[in-house]
């Protein structure tokens, strides 16, 4: 059996726990920072250009509030 002093065991335990928390935080932070896929849209009525998420099936113009279907 490997003999380890209590101080060394405590430092190893805290180091591993801190490393695990840091790794989990980095992976969750990376997902939050990932940008949404957006596309440039142009309103058919007022010709205002704006960015809209590509996953939405309907988009609303921020200037005139007209709803339009996204063309695929």
N, C-alpha and C positions, 0 to 999 in steps of 0.2 A: 504494500500500500504506500502511496506517496504521502509523505508528511508535509503539511503546509501550516505555517504559522497563522494564527487567527487574523492578524493584521493583513497578511498577504491575501488570504481568502476573501476578506472583506473588500480589499482594493480590486481584486479580480472580479468579484461579483458586481460591484458598482460600475466598473469599467465596461463589463459586458452588457449590463442593463442600460447604461448610457448610450452605448453603441447601438443597441437595438432600437431605442427611442429615436436616435438621430436618423437611422436608416428608414424607419417608418415615416418620420416627418418629411424626409427628403422625397420619398416616393409619393406621398399625398400632396406635397407642395408642387411637384412636377405636374400632376394631373390638374391642379387648379390653374396653373399658369398656361397650360396648353390652350392656344387660341381656337375659337370657333371658326369653322369654315364659313366665310361670308362671301357673298357675291354682290357685284355692283348692279343695282336695279335702276330703271328709269321709269318714272310715272308716265302712263299713257296719256293722262289728261293735262298735267301741268309741266311735264318734261323735267321734273326735279330728279336729280340723281342722288341715291342714298345706298348705304350698305345694309344688307339683310341676310339673316342666316339662311343657308342653302337648304336646310332641312324643312323649312316652313313651306306649306303648300299655298298659303295665302300671304300676301304682304300688304301692308298699309303704308301709304305714302305719308311721311311725317309732315309734309307741308299742306296738302289738301285733304288728307285723310281718306282718299279713295282706295278701296280694296281691289286688288288685282291678283289673278292667278299667275303663279310662277311658270314660265315656259321652260320645258326641259329639252 
